[in-house]
Amino acid sequence: MTWEIADFLETVNDRLHINGVDAVELAREYGTPLFVYSEPRIRYNIERLKKAAEVIDRPLKLCYAAKAMSTLGILRAVKDAGSDIEVNSGGELWKALKAGFTGEQINYNGNSKEIWELELAIENEIYAIQVDSIYELSLIEQTAKRLGKRANVSLRLVPEIKTSTHSGLQTAMVTSKFGMMPDEAFAAFAKYKDSPDLNMCGIHLHIGSQNPEPQAYVEAFRMLTDSMMRIYDATGIRLKHINLGGGFPVNYLRDNPIASQFPTEQREMFAADFEPADAVGGAWREARQFADDCGSSHLFDDLTLLLEPGRSIIADAGICLTTVRNAKQRPIDNGQRTIDNGQSEHEKLSTFHYPLSADNWLLTDAGFNILLSMETYKWYYHLISAERAGEPHETPYKLAGPLCDGGDVYFDHEGLNRLPDHRLLPENVQPGEVLALLNCGAYSLAQASQYNGRLLPAVVLTKETGGSELIRKRDNFDDLINRDIF
Ligand SMILES: Cc1ncc(COP(=O)(O)O)c(C=O)c1O
């Protein structure tokens, strides 16, 4: 099967196995929906990213972007695999400390920080607070002064680099909400260069998530290098680190047979696939050359390069098991109903090569309350039968989740064809069959809600040493009302 990955995702006796653990047995033991994460795959992904260290001649600090998934058991697995951490709120910072990360391992982003969050960061002497605005810098200065500690700060720049990712994942344009204009940052370096309260140690940018073009990292690195030189020339400050952010893509379409059915733009984004180490290596070489040409190569002498990857560490390490709970057939109203792009429903289906007279609907227990991006960004997660993983997946079904929303479906309900209308599964799927959504470890459970009174799923980790362990219990009724006052 094209989705298989040796020693990780395999078909054994017709069933999906994750690192040798039978997915259907896990589903029966813990109930569905169930997230299964692979510790060996997390390690593999971290090692893959760390290869960037081999192509640069300075230290590389890898900080896992906790926003992608921050259950404590996952944070522990990430830490044990040798990564530091990037957090995006006081809550994530607290969780990182709970998971055993030291202040020196923590990097803190965020565009709307509160004083208590800054206090937590400064008291724990974290590696750097990424500063989003000049106003925020003044808050950090006051807070540090009050606490009698010098805060390490790194200013987040707007690089104005557009990539072909989803518009909701773009973070680097002047129209986006993040960061400060370079000139503002240069003025701030000049103003605070001798501050007893602020250690102005770095600069940062993040061009967005699931970026399909490696060239964007070259541009980003050149921009950071240029900024580093301008800061030194104007203030004499030698930066301790530059932070290239995250955003390395995951191939969500890995050879899958319906890839050709996506519009070009979607396909290029979902199937983006390049080695992060190659992109970073190429960017590093060009940036060094540029600095050499400008007589500034000495600025690299004590420099550390930071990366903040989330998706590329955790997305393909996570699988969501879901059970079909209901099934029905619906006639297709041939040509009667038109959709937004002017095609009739019938024409659209012919484009997708399924000459159907009726739609087979399957209603699962995994909705957008645990896979929010499927609705907001029309994100694609490949679906297979966990029980009949080895059978041909050639029968088209319409899939939907359990929520009381017409938008809780696995296709593009807005009719813009950003997702296939049908998913291919074995023949005759019936209620009770366990299915598996692949590559959904990032930005899924991390964004989940109990909408419709749904109990949040359990999480299981398959272990480096074999077997599996429960790392998050499924919610119970009490969790639905825990904070309510009645
Ligand atoms: C500042 C910052 N760093 C890192 C990341 C992680 O991005 P990704 O998960 O695409 O690697 C994000 C998420 O978009 C981010 O906003």
The ligand as an SDF file (V2000), in Angstrom:
LIG
                    3D

 16 16  0  0  0  0  0  0  0  0999 V2000
    6.1890   31.4240   15.4170 C   0  0  0  0  0  0  0  0  0  0  0  0
    5.9380   30.0320   14.9740 C   0  0  0  0  0  0  0  0  0  0  0  0
    6.9530   29.1540   15.0140 N   0  0  0  0  0  0  0  0  0  0  0  0
    6.7960   27.8750   14.6440 C   0  0  0  0  0  0  0  0  0  0  0  0
    5.5810   27.4210   14.1650 C   0  0  0  0  0  0  0  0  0  0  0  0
    5.4670   25.9880   13.7430 C   0  0  0  0  0  0  0  0  0  0  0  0
    5.1510   25.8560   12.4070 O   0  0  0  0  0  0  0  0  0  0  0  0
    5.1090   24.3930   11.7600 P   0  0  0  0  0  0  0  0  0  0  0  0
    4.2320   23.5680   12.6450 O   0  0  0  0  0  0  0  0  0  0  0  0
    4.5440   24.5760   10.4330 O   0  0  0  0  0  0  0  0  0  0  0  0
    6.5030   23.8810   11.7350 O   0  0  0  0  0  0  0  0  0  0  0  0
    4.4940   28.2980   14.0860 C   0  0  0  0  0  0  0  0  0  0  0  0
    3.1980   27.8430   13.5390 C   0  0  0  0  0  0  0  0  0  0  0  0
    2.7300   28.3310   12.5400 O   0  0  0  0  0  0  0  0  0  0  0  0
    4.6790   29.6410   14.5040 C   0  0  0  0  0  0  0  0  0  0  0  0
    3.6840   30.5180   14.4590 O   0  0  0  0  0  0  0  0  0  0  0  0
  1  2  1  0
  2  3  1  0
  2 15  2  0
  3  4  2  0
  4  5  1  0
  5  6  1  0
  5 12  2  0
  6  7  1  0
  7  8  1  0
  8  9  2  0
  8 10  1  0
  8 11  1  0
 12 13  1  0
 12 15  1  0
 13 14  2  0
 15 16  1  0
M  END
$$$$
